[in-house]
């Protein structure tokens, strides 16, 4: 693609950026932790949904050290309604590693950022661009939308391999990089409102699967239920089945519930224990070996904080 065309493209994007600029709260800070949080919250989530929640999070966990030191349950509770609970878990894991490995300071380097849990190429680039004003290849859905609409009109199946060199070539140096990517984001958001989403012409576009009745919904339901307090697997299976039947779907099999709980446990969301189903502690009735204690699995969140360096995560 010619330098002249890319120069005209850059002029257009800057003009559109000035016209469509959105004064969003996370644009009024250079705090890398706050910017990293906004980047994670905005993944596959509308801006309107993040407004207010970003501020609420920072009021509760104002620094990366505060998040690292917090128990997991309040972190997940605060995240409820934002979708994909794994992001909240990864935010906490990320904060713990920043405290352990980088003395509580978010790293500047792309490689170091990518080494943190839950930080992918776009989030790493977003922190570098918007916090540190370092040039980087920041390619997310709105940016992709602008490049597809302006430079690949009418073409389908355009791969990121074709876009990345153009994103790199048009990325300015120095402090202008922050305003440049804001312009791309705002123009891209505008195009999505007024046109059929151009990013659907990307080779990598994936339509999000239906949430209702999905595995994701069942995971979210069970996690919310355990956040309310410890529960047995049997009680959780009964609750989930009742909820599914109220929604006009089939009851859930115990094996499926067990698999989901094992999955959540292996990812660090839950602790599995045993519930004493035997006689009361003062009972004189003799306990039969292998019976009584430990009949039911107990699912609970970790309310006691374990220092990050001692965790199995």
Secondary structure as the mmCIF struct_conf table of DSSP 4:
data_model
#
loop_
_struct_conf.conf_type_id
_struct_conf.id
_struct_conf.beg_label_comp_id
_struct_conf.beg_label_asym_id
_struct_conf.beg_label_seq_id
_struct_conf.end_label_comp_id
_struct_conf.end_label_asym_id
_struct_conf.end_label_seq_id
HELX_RH_AL_P HELX_RH_AL_P1 UNK A 3 UNK A 20
HELX_RH_3T_P HELX_RH_3T_P1 UNK A 25 UNK A 28
HELX_RH_AL_P HELX_RH_AL_P2 UNK A 32 UNK A 41
TURN_TY1_P TURN_TY1_P1 UNK A 42 UNK A 44
BEND BEND1 UNK A 45 UNK A 45
HELX_RH_AL_P HELX_RH_AL_P3 UNK A 47 UNK A 50
TURN_TY1_P TURN_TY1_P2 UNK A 51 UNK A 52
HELX_RH_AL_P HELX_RH_AL_P4 UNK A 53 UNK A 60
BEND BEND2 UNK A 61 UNK A 61
BEND BEND3 UNK A 63 UNK A 63
HELX_RH_AL_P HELX_RH_AL_P5 UNK A 64 UNK A 69
BEND BEND4 UNK A 70 UNK A 70
HELX_RH_AL_P HELX_RH_AL_P6 UNK A 72 UNK A 79
TURN_TY1_P TURN_TY1_P3 UNK A 80 UNK A 81
BEND BEND5 UNK A 82 UNK A 83
HELX_RH_AL_P HELX_RH_AL_P7 UNK A 85 UNK A 102
TURN_TY1_P TURN_TY1_P4 UNK A 103 UNK A 104
BEND BEND6 UNK A 109 UNK A 109
HELX_RH_AL_P HELX_RH_AL_P8 UNK A 110 UNK A 114
TURN_TY1_P TURN_TY1_P5 UNK A 115 UNK A 115
BEND BEND7 UNK A 116 UNK A 116
TURN_TY1_P TURN_TY1_P6 UNK A 117 UNK A 118
HELX_RH_AL_P HELX_RH_AL_P9 UNK A 121 UNK A 130
TURN_TY1_P TURN_TY1_P7 UNK A 131 UNK A 132
HELX_RH_AL_P HELX_RH_AL_P10 UNK A 141 UNK A 151
BEND BEND8 UNK A 152 UNK A 152
TURN_TY1_P TURN_TY1_P8 UNK A 153 UNK A 154
BEND BEND9 UNK A 157 UNK A 157
STRN STRN1 UNK A 158 UNK A 158
HELX_RH_AL_P HELX_RH_AL_P11 UNK A 160 UNK A 170
HELX_LH_PP_P HELX_LH_PP_P1 UNK A 171 UNK A 172
BEND BEND10 UNK A 173 UNK A 173
TURN_TY1_P TURN_TY1_P9 UNK A 174 UNK A 175
HELX_RH_AL_P HELX_RH_AL_P12 UNK A 176 UNK A 194
BEND BEND11 UNK A 195 UNK A 196
HELX_RH_3T_P HELX_RH_3T_P2 UNK A 198 UNK A 201
STRN STRN2 UNK A 202 UNK A 202
TURN_TY1_P TURN_TY1_P10 UNK A 203 UNK A 204
HELX_LH_PP_P HELX_LH_PP_P2 UNK A 207 UNK A 210
TURN_TY1_P TURN_TY1_P11 UNK A 212 UNK A 213
BEND BEND12 UNK A 214 UNK A 214
HELX_RH_AL_P HELX_RH_AL_P13 UNK A 215 UNK A 227
TURN_TY1_P TURN_TY1_P12 UNK A 228 UNK A 228
BEND BEND13 UNK A 229 UNK A 229
STRN STRN3 UNK A 231 UNK A 232
HELX_RH_AL_P HELX_RH_AL_P14 UNK A 233 UNK A 246
TURN_TY1_P TURN_TY1_P13 UNK A 247 UNK A 248
HELX_LH_PP_P HELX_LH_PP_P3 UNK A 250 UNK A 253
HELX_RH_AL_P HELX_RH_AL_P15 UNK A 254 UNK A 266
TURN_TY1_P TURN_TY1_P14 UNK A 267 UNK A 268
BEND BEND14 UNK A 269 UNK A 269
STRN STRN4 UNK A 271 UNK A 276
BEND BEND15 UNK A 278 UNK A 278
TURN_TY1_P TURN_TY1_P15 UNK A 281 UNK A 282
BEND BEND16 UNK A 285 UNK A 285
HELX_LH_PP_P HELX_LH_PP_P4 UNK A 286 UNK A 288
TURN_TY1_P TURN_TY1_P16 UNK A 289 UNK A 290
BEND BEND17 UNK A 291 UNK A 292
STRN STRN5 UNK A 293 UNK A 300
BEND BEND18 UNK A 304 UNK A 304
HELX_RH_3T_P HELX_RH_3T_P3 UNK A 308 UNK A 310
#
